Amino acid sequence: MARLRIAVIGAGKLGETLVRGLIAAGRVKPQDVVVTAGHKPRARDVARRLGVKAAASNAEAVRGADVVLLCVKPQQVGRVAQEIGPQLERTQLVVSAAASMSTGFIEARLGVSVPVVRAMPNTPAMLRLGMTALCAGRHARTAHMTRARDLFDAVGRTVVVDEAHMDAVTGLSASGPAFIFIVIESLAEAGVKVGLPRAIATELAAQTVYGSGAMVLQTGEHPAKLKDEVTTPAGTTIDGILELEEGGLRVTLIKAVVRATLRATQRARELES
């Protein structure tokens, strides 16, 4: 494997998660990773625990890096991009995991023709079970997308989309874990209602959601078909489904994703104005 040097700007929860995943997957060696954080003690702590290096500044961190991962908060992207831009070369790749910030905004602040890839991961990346969508900036080519995809494959699955779809990705897969946690919580509460101990009800609910998702991914079957296979004539499941339909669960989930998507679009406009 060719040596890959990575600078992680903003080693918070997401930044640390990505570094852990990359090291665990053998994508990068600890000594080839440099991190920074808004608070220097945080960067030093991450460096100590993961065996990576902590840089004194963002500008120092990006020098000589093959890939620069921007994991800072969205409102910090403009300032950080202007800070590191003069230190970058066209041979480097910038990958931004900052929600709502477009590649055009980042490119303009960098001020150099460096390839930029935008990424939208989600929190299950902490367990290397994440879902990340990637889109290419103006200067990013196939090789850059391949490299970015290889990085995020270390913490789950990846897909490539047009940037016009990134707000929808935010509404579905980035916000989605919160919606699913509510579903799991509700199923567990239902288990308690019908007499199960809370710990067992929660485990049953969580593993049921986990396994059901795995079935969709691994079989490639449409969720409706898998649902029908569980729903036997005059059985228990169809009665439960009727309650879900009457309660509007399907429409409510659709509206939740639409609402989150609209908010992502609105937030991008606010941040980039």
C-alpha positions in Angstrom: 0.0 0.0 0.0 1.4 3.4 -1.0 2.0 5.7 1.9 -0.9 8.1 2.5 -0.4 11.2 4.7 -3.6 12.7 6.2 -4.2 15.9 8.0 -7.4 16.0 10.0 -8.5 19.6 10.7 -10.9 19.5 13.6 -10.3 16.2 15.5 -13.7 16.2 17.4 -15.9 13.2 17.5 -16.2 12.8 13.7 -12.6 13.5 13.1 -11.5 11.0 15.7 -13.9 8.5 14.4 -12.5 8.7 10.9 -9.0 8.4 12.1 -9.8 5.4 14.2 -11.6 3.7 11.2 -8.8 4.5 8.8 -6.1 3.1 11.1 -8.2 0.0 12.0 -8.8 -0.7 8.3 -5.2 -0.3 7.5 -5.8 2.6 5.2 -3.2 4.7 6.9 -0.5 4.4 9.6 -0.7 6.4 12.8 2.6 8.1 12.2 1.2 9.5 8.9 -1.8 11.2 10.5 -1.6 14.8 11.8 -4.5 16.3 13.7 -5.6 19.7 15.0 -8.5 20.8 17.2 -10.0 24.1 18.3 -8.6 23.4 21.8 -5.0 22.2 21.7 -5.4 19.9 24.7 -8.0 18.0 22.7 -5.6 17.5 19.8 -2.8 16.3 22.1 -5.2 13.9 23.8 -6.3 12.4 20.4 -2.6 12.2 19.4 -1.7 10.4 22.6 -4.6 7.9 22.4 -4.3 7.1 18.7 -0.6 7.4 18.3 -0.9 10.2 15.7 0.7 13.6 15.6 -0.7 16.9 16.9 0.1 20.0 14.9 0.5 23.5 16.4 -1.6 25.0 13.7 -3.9 24.2 10.8 -1.4 25.6 8.3 1.4 23.4 9.7 -0.9 20.3 9.6 -1.7 20.5 5.9 1.9 20.9 4.6 2.9 17.7 3.0 -0.4 16.0 3.5 -1.9 14.0 0.6 -5.4 14.4 1.9 -6.8 17.2 4.1 -10.0 16.2 6.0 -12.0 19.2 7.1 -14.1 18.1 10.1 -14.7 21.5 11.6 -18.1 23.0 12.3 -19.9 24.5 9.3 -19.6 28.1 10.6 -15.8 27.6 10.8 -15.2 26.3 7.3 -14.7 29.7 5.6 -12.1 30.9 8.1 -10.2 27.5 8.1 -10.3 27.3 4.3 -8.8 30.8 4.0 -6.1 29.8 6.6 -4.9 26.7 4.9 -5.4 27.7 1.3 -2.0 29.4 0.9 -0.3 26.2 2.1 -2.0 23.9 -0.3 -0.8 22.5 -3.7 -2.8 21.2 -6.6 -1.6 17.7 -5.9 -3.4 17.6 -2.6 -7.0 16.6 -2.0 -9.4 18.4 0.4 -12.3 16.4 1.7 -14.9 18.3 3.7 -17.3 16.6 6.1 -18.8 19.9 7.2 -22.6 19.7 6.8 -24.3 22.1 4.4 -21.1 23.7 3.0 -20.9 23.5 -0.8 -17.8 22.7 -2.7 -18.1 26.0 -4.5 -18.0 27.9 -1.1 -14.9 26.0 0.0 -13.1 26.4 -3.3 -13.7 30.1 -3.3 -12.3 30.4 0.3 -9.3 28.2 -0.5 -8.3 30.5 -3.4 -6.4 27.8 -5.2 -7.4 25.1 -7.8 -7.2 22.3 -5.3 -9.6 19.4 -5.8 -12.4 19.4 -3.2 -14.7 16.5 -2.4 -17.7 17.0 -0.1 -18.7 14.2 2.2 -21.9 13.7 4.3 -21.3 10.8 6.8 -23.6 9.9 9.7 -23.0 8.9 13.4 -23.0 5.1 13.0 -19.5 5.7 11.4 -18.4 5.5 15.1 -19.0 1.8 14.8 -17.7 1.5 11.2 -21.4 1.1 10.2 -21.8 4.6 8.7 -23.4 5.7 5.5 -21.5 8.5 3.6 -22.5 10.3 0.4 -19.8 12.0 -1.6 -19.9 14.6 -4.3 -17.2 16.1 -6.5 -16.2 19.8 -6.6 -15.1 21.6 -9.8 -11.5 20.3 -9.8 -12.1 16.8 -8.5 -11.6 14.0 -10.9 -12.3 10.2 -10.9 -9.1 9.5 -9.1 -9.9 12.0 -6.3 -13.4 10.5 -5.8 -11.9 7.0 -5.7 -9.5 8.1 -3.0 -12.2 9.8 -1.0 -14.5 6.8 -1.3 -11.7 4.5 -0.1 -11.3 6.6 3.0 -14.9 6.6 4.0 -15.3 2.9 3.1 -13.2 2.4 6.2 -16.1 3.5 8.4 -19.1 2.0 6.5 -20.7 2.3 3.1 -20.3 5.1 0.6 -22.3 6.3 -2.4 -21.5 9.1 -4.9 -24.2 11.6 -5.8 -24.6 14.9 -7.6 -24.1 17.9 -5.2 -27.7 18.9 -5.9 -28.7 15.8 -3.8 -26.6 16.5 -0.8 -29.3 18.3 1.2 -31.5 15.3 0.6 -28.7 13.0 1.9 -28.5 15.2 5.0 -32.3 14.9 5.5 -32.3 11.1 5.0 -29.1 9.4 6.2 -27.5 12.1 8.3 -30.7 13.0 10.2 -32.0 9.4 9.8 -30.3 7.8 12.8 -32.3 10.2 15.1 -35.5 9.1 13.5 -34.6 5.4 13.8 -33.6 5.9 17.5 -37.2 7.1 18.0 -38.5 4.0 16.3 -36.4 1.8 18.5 -37.4 3.6 21.6 -41.1 3.3 20.6 -40.8 -0.4 19.9 -39.0 -0.9 23.3 -41.8 1.1 25.1 -44.3 -1.1 23.4 -42.5 -4.2 24.7 -42.6 -2.8 28.2 -46.3 -2.1 27.7 -47.0 -5.8 26.9 -44.9 -7.0 29.8 -41.3 -7.3 28.8 -38.5 -6.1 31.0 -37.1 -2.8 29.6 -33.6 -4.0 29.0 -34.8 -7.1 27.0 -37.4 -5.0 25.1 -34.7 -2.5 24.1 -32.4 -5.3 22.9 -35.1 -7.0 21.0 -36.1 -3.7 19.3 -32.5 -2.6 18.5 -31.5 -6.0 17.1 -34.7 -6.2 15.1 -33.9 -2.9 13.4 -30.3 -3.8 12.9 -31.1 -7.1 11.3 -33.9 -5.8 9.2 -31.6 -3.2 7.7 -29.0 -5.9 7.0 -31.6 -7.9 5.2 -32.4 -5.1 2.8 -28.7 -4.4 2.1 -27.6 -8.0 1.7 -30.6 -9.5 -0.2 -31.1 -6.5 -2.5 -34.8 -7.1 -2.2 -37.3 -4.2 -2.1 -38.4 -3.5 1.5 -42.0 -4.1 0.5 -41.3 -7.6 -0.6 -39.5 -8.4 2.7 -42.4 -7.0 4.6 -44.8 -9.2 2.7 -42.8 -12.3 3.6 -43.3 -11.5 7.3 -47.0 -10.7 6.8 -48.9 -14.0 6.8 -52.6 -14.2 6.1 -54.7 -13.6 9.2 -51.6 -13.4 11.3 -50.4 -10.9 13.9 -48.2 -8.7 11.7 -51.0 -7.5 9.5 -52.9 -6.3 12.5 -49.9 -4.3 13.6 -49.4 -2.9 10.1 -53.0 -1.7 10.0 -52.3 0.3 13.2 -49.1 1.8 11.7 -51.0 2.9 8.6 -53.9 4.3 10.6 -51.4 6.2 12.8 -49.7 7.7 9.7 -46.2 6.3 10.4 -45.3 6.1 6.7 -46.4 9.6 5.9 -44.8 11.0 9.1 -41.4 9.5 8.3 -41.6 10.9 4.7 -42.5 14.3 6.1 -39.6 14.2 8.6 -37.1 13.6 5.8 -38.6 16.3 3.7 -38.6 18.8 6.6 -35.0 18.0 7.5 -34.0 18.4 3.8 -35.6 21.8 3.5 -33.8 22.9 6.7 -30.5 21.7 5.3 -31.1 23.8 2.2 -32.1 26.8 4.4 -29.1 26.4 6.7 -26.7 26.3 3.7 -28.0 29.6 2.5 -27.7 31.1 5.9 -24.1 29.9 6.4 -22.9 30.9 2.9 -24.6 34.3 2.8 
